[in-house]
Amino acid sequence: MAQRKGCLIGCGVALVLGIAAVGALVFGVGKVLDAAGETILEPGVYQAVNVGDPQEAVRAKLPSGESFMKDALKSGGPAEPEGSVCSWYVSAEDGDGETVYRFCFKDGKLAEKVEYRMK
């Protein structure tokens, strides 16, 4: 009887740990998809803004751009303009996810917009 009870406890613990692992996996995948969604931009939005446009107006058209992918998107791009604050996005139409749009703001205006291929 004691041996059977120990087996049931072990199976119960394994079941709880398995459910917790699946829950963590689903949560993690959800977070990755949310982060990716914050960096995806339609090419039409990129084309619609112009250097010199007010920062508030441009940012209102953009997703937040804040994600763990930011460092990867920065790599291989041209140097950032000195004194500016930049945001990076991936083209929604690019199947391989290698086209990056960068918007740099300075003094309350869009100072530069650049499109490049991620290396």
Backbone as a ProteinNet text record, in pm:
[ID]
protein_1_A
[PRIMARY]
MAQRKGCLIGCGVALVLGIAAVGALVFGVGKVLDAAGETILEPGVYQAVNVGDPQEAVRAKLPSGESFMKDALKSGGPAEPEGSVCSWYVSAEDGDGETVYRFCFKDGKLAEKVEYRMK
[TERTIARY]
81.7	0	86.5	191.4	279.9	350	384.8	452.8	358.7	232.9	134.6	108.4	102.8	80.4	197.5	319.1	437.4	435.7	390.8	381.3	278.3	164.6	61.3	110.8	183.6	238.9	339	425	523	456.2	352.8	279.5	209.6	155.3	88.9	187.7	305.9	408.9	452.7	472.2	512.2	404.1	278	167.5	165.7	180.7	181.3	299.1	416.2	533.9	515.7	455.6	429.6	332.9	226.4	129.6	196	280.4	351.5	446.1	514.3	606.6	531.4	418.5	337.3	285.7	241.4	194.6	305.5	426	539.4	574.2	566.8	595.4	494.1	367.4	261.9	280.1	309.6	332.9	452.7	561.2	681.8	658.4	588.6	558	469.7	374.9	288.5	367.5	463.1	547.2	633.2	687.6	769.4	684.3	564	475.8	433.4	407.8	373.8	490.4	611.5	730.4	751.8	732.7	749.1	645.3	523.7	418.3	448.8	527.5	564.7	673.1	730.9	837.7	802.3	679.9	639.8	572.1	614.1	562	528	413.7	372.1	457.5	500.9	580.4	510.7	379.3	304.8	321.4	335.3	357.2	495.4	593.6	729.4	729	658.9	654.4	576.5	479.7	390.6	453	561.6	623.5	745.2	774.2	884.5	976	1102.9	1198.3	1146.1	1149	1097.9	959.3	887.9	756.1	771.3	669.4	675.5	683.9	764.8	786.4	654.7	568.5	441.7	355.7	351.4	270.6	325.7	457.3	518.9	499.5	529	516.3	373.5	275.4	135.2	103.7	181.1	160.2	238.6	330.3	421.2	383.1	410.5	400.5	511.7	511.1	607.9	753.1	779.8	917.5	1002.7	947.4	1024.8	1012	1121	1122.2	1265.7	1279	1411.1	1482.1	1408.6	1465.7	1541.4	1533	1591	1740.2	1817	1961	1990.8	1912.5	1933.4	1902.2	1799.9	1762.4	1864.8	1932.9	2035.4	2156.6	2188.4	2311.6	2308.7	2418.5	2431.4	2374.9	2315.6	2259.2	2360.5	2326.9	2416.7	2425.7	2526.6	2545.8	2426.8	2390.8	2280.5	2327.4	2240.5	2277.5	2307.4	2409.9	2451.7	2340.8	2315.7	2217	2073.1	2050.3	1913.3	1870.9	1741	1681.8	1613.9	1649.1	1599.8	1510.2	1425.1	1339.7	1354.2	1350.2	1370.7	1248.4	1217.2	1101.6	1136.9	1062.7	1078.2	963.1	991.7	887.9	787.7	660.2	554.1	546.6	594.6	585.6	708	807.1	931.6	920.7	909.9	892.6	1006	1128.8	1241.9	1276.5	1202.8	1222.1	1355.5	1412.7	1543.3	1541.8	1429.3	1423.4	1388.9	1474.9	1459.6	1430.8	1335.3	1307.8	1356.1	1436.7	1483	1437.8	1380.5	1336.6	1416.5	1482.2	1558.7	1499.8	1483	1421.4	1521.9	1512.3	1599.2	1524.6	1527.4	1463.8	1315.4	1246.7	1102.4	1058.4	1152.9	1119	1185.5	1131.1	1193.7	1319	1434.3	1561.7	1610.6	1573.4	1620	1531.6	1505.9	1443.4	1528.6	1558.2	1648.7	1588	1601.5	1561.8	1688.2	1710.8	1828.4	1801.2	1889.2	1880	1959.4	1900	1967.2	2073.1	2190.5	2299.1	2304.7
-119.7	0	126.8	125.3	242.3	264.1	153.3	164.8	225.8	186.7	239.1	387.7	425.6	564.6	652.2	602.7	675.7	693.2	592.2	599.4	704.8	708.3	806.8	949.7	967.2	1099.7	1140.8	1048.3	1076.4	1111.8	1039.6	1068.4	1203.7	1235.5	1364.9	1479.8	1465	1568.8	1585.4	1473.6	1479.7	1548.5	1520.8	1582.8	1734.4	1775.2	1918.2	1988.2	1926.9	1985.9	1993.2	1891.8	1891.8	2002.2	2019.8	2125.9	2263.1	2279.3	2405.6	2434	2331.7	2349.6	2390.8	2327.8	2363.9	2507.1	2543.2	2680.3	2781.9	2752.8	2843.6	2854.6	2744.4	2746.2	2832.1	2815.3	2894.4	3042.1	3073.8	3211.8	3270.8	3195.3	3241.4	3266.4	3176.4	3193.7	3317.1	3337	3454.8	3583.4	3585.3	3704.3	3732	3627.5	3645.4	3702.3	3651.5	3701.7	3845.6	3879.5	4017.5	4110.4	4069.3	4151.4	4168.8	4062.4	4071.6	4166.2	4161.6	4250.3	4396.8	4426.5	4565	4618	4531.4	4574.9	4559.1	4518.1	4498.2	4624.4	4670.5	4794.5	4773.6	4823.4	4817.7	4915.4	4875.8	4965.2	5097.3	5095.3	5217.5	5322.6	5277.3	5370.4	5433	5350.5	5403	5509.7	5483.4	5577.2	5704.3	5693.5	5805.7	5915.5	5886.2	5988.6	6047.4	6171.6	6242.2	6305.2	6316.3	6385.3	6526.4	6569.4	6700.6	6696.1	6582.6	6568.7	6572.5	6627.1	6630.2	6489	6474.1	6344	6282.9	6363.3	6309.7	6250.9	6318.1	6271.3	6141.1	6130.4	6008.7	5894	5918.2	5811.3	5761.1	5846.2	5804.1	5698.5	5693.9	5596.4	5466.9	5467.2	5353.9	5270.3	5138.3	5058.6	5102.6	5053.5	5100.9	5076.5	4965.1	4933.9	4881.3	4875	4827.6	4676.2	4607.5	4463.1	4415.4	4288.4	4229	4218.2	4237.7	4225.7	4351.1	4456.3	4585.2	4575	4504.2	4492.5	4420.4	4317.9	4245.2	4334.2	4416.8	4504.6	4615.2	4656	4760.4	4713.2	4584.7	4533.7	4545.8	4590.3	4599.6	4725.7	4811.1	4933.7	5046.2	5154.2	5269.7	5335.2	5416.2	5484.9	5575.7	5582.7	5669.4	5814.4	5905.2	6047	6088	6166.7	6208	6288.2	6253.6	6325.2	6287.9	6183.9	6144.4	6022.3	5998.6	5880.1	5803	5674	5596.3	5480.5	5438.7	5320.6	5234.4	5101.6	5006.7	4918.7	4885	4802	4706.6	4598.1	4500.7	4520.1	4511.6	4526	4411.7	4446	4345	4266	4320.5	4252.6	4169	4174.6	4103.8	3962.2	3864.2	3726.2	3672.9	3716.2	3665.4	3754.1	3863.5	3949.3	4020.8	4049.3	4111.7	4260.1	4315.2	4457.8	4531.9	4626.6	4703.2	4848.5	4908	5050.6	5115.9	5221.3	5293.6	5438.7	5486.8	5625	5690	5801.6	5872.9	6012.3	6048.3	6175.4	6263.8	6393.5	6490.8	6624.3	6687.8	6818.5	6817.5	6706.1	6697.9	6673.2	6636.7	6610.9	6481.5	6425.9	6310.5	6360	6320	6367.1	6278.6	6149.7	6057	5934.2	5882.1	5750.8	5672.9	5548.6	5465.6	5327.4	5270.3	5131.8	5055	4940.3	4860.9	4713.2	4630	4484.9	4445.8	4366.4	4318.8	4217.5	4225.9	4133.6	4021.2
0	0	0	79.1	86.5	-47.1	-113	-241.9	-346.5	-341.2	-435.6	-411.6	-283.9	-247.2	-294.4	-282.2	-328.9	-479.4	-549.7	-696.1	-736.9	-667.5	-697.9	-671.9	-562.9	-531.8	-640	-679.2	-784.7	-916.2	-951.4	-1075.6	-1066.8	-950.6	-930.7	-944.8	-885.9	-895.7	-1041	-1111.2	-1251.5	-1334.8	-1305.2	-1377.7	-1354	-1230.3	-1197.3	-1264.7	-1261.3	-1326.1	-1477.6	-1535.1	-1678.9	-1718.4	-1640.9	-1668.7	-1653.7	-1552.6	-1531.9	-1649.3	-1699.4	-1811.8	-1937.4	-1963.5	-2080.2	-2065.7	-1946.3	-1922.3	-1945.5	-1897.1	-1916.9	-2065	-2137	-2280.3	-2355.4	-2325.9	-2390.7	-2357.1	-2231.6	-2190.2	-2263.7	-2274.3	-2342.3	-2489.9	-2556.8	-2698.7	-2717	-2628.1	-2634.7	-2621.3	-2529.1	-2509.8	-2632.9	-2693.4	-2814.4	-2926.8	-2944.2	-3049.4	-3022.7	-2896.8	-2861.9	-2893.8	-2857.6	-2883.1	-3032.5	-3107.5	-3253	-3311.7	-3259.8	-3308.8	-3285	-3183.7	-3153.2	-3246.3	-3329.3	-3418.7	-3566.7	-3597.5	-3737	-3788.6	-3907.3	-3965.2	-4112.1	-4151.9	-4292.1	-4373.9	-4493	-4576.8	-4609.1	-4619	-4646.4	-4537.7	-4414	-4303.3	-4317	-4352.6	-4373.2	-4482.2	-4591.6	-4703.9	-4670.2	-4578	-4549	-4463.5	-4395.4	-4310.2	-4379.8	-4349.2	-4412.7	-4309	-4343.8	-4258.2	-4234.9	-4109.6	-4072.2	-4010.9	-4027.4	-3965.3	-3813.1	-3741.8	-3595.9	-3536.6	-3433.9	-3370.6	-3322.2	-3261.4	-3208.6	-3320	-3434	-3546.3	-3603.3	-3611.5	-3665.2	-3567.3	-3439.7	-3338.3	-3326.4	-3353.1	-3346.6	-3452.2	-3558.5	-3666	-3644.9	-3549.2	-3529.5	-3409	-3413.6	-3291.2	-3195.5	-3074.7	-2974.6	-3015.7	-3082.4	-3122.7	-3009.5	-2890	-2775.1	-2762	-2781.7	-2764.6	-2748.8	-2715.4	-2700.9	-2836.6	-2945.3	-3079.4	-3122.5	-3043.9	-3080.4	-3113.2	-3031.6	-3055.4	-3186.7	-3218.1	-3343.4	-3463.5	-3451.7	-3562.5	-3584.1	-3477.8	-3488.4	-3567.9	-3556.1	-3616	-3768.3	-3822.4	-3966.8	-4027.6	-3945.7	-3998.6	-4001.1	-4069.7	-4073.2	-3935.3	-3916.5	-3789	-3760.1	-3633.2	-3591.9	-3591.3	-3630.3	-3625	-3480.4	-3462.2	-3328.4	-3260.3	-3134.1	-3054.2	-3082.7	-3159.2	-3192.1	-3111.4	-3109.6	-3047.4	-3158.8	-3173.6	-3288	-3244.7	-3336.9	-3321.3	-3445.8	-3426.8	-3536.1	-3552	-3678.3	-3710.9	-3824.8	-3834.7	-3942.6	-4039.8	-4168.4	-4270.4	-4261.9	-4265.2	-4260.6	-4389.9	-4500.3	-4629	-4661.5	-4579.1	-4605.1	-4548.7	-4634.5	-4591.6	-4507	-4534.4	-4457.9	-4338.6	-4318.8	-4202.9	-4198.6	-4313.8	-4314.8	-4348.2	-4390.1	-4418.4	-4290.5	-4255	-4131.9	-4167.9	-4095	-4106.8	-3977.6	-3991.7	-3873.1	-3882.3	-3773.4	-3762	-3649.1	-3677.8	-3577	-3557.1	-3430.7	-3394.2	-3321.9	-3350.2	-3284	-3279.9	-3166	-3148.3	-3185.9	-3151.9	-3174.1	-3316.7	-3404.2	-3544.7	-3591.5	-3699.1	-3761.7	-3833.9	-3783.8	-3838.7	-3952.6	-3947.2	-4050.4	-4051.2	-4171.1	-4184.9	-4284	-4247.4	-4327	-4341.2	-4459.1	-4486.9	-4523.1	-4456.5	-4487.1	-4460.8	-4512.8	-4493.8	-4370.2	-4283.6	-4163.7	-4203.7	-4142.9	-4173	-4075.4
[MASK]
+++++++++++++++++++++++++++++++++++++++++++++++++++++++++++++++++++++++++++++++++++++++++++++++++++++++++++++++++++++++

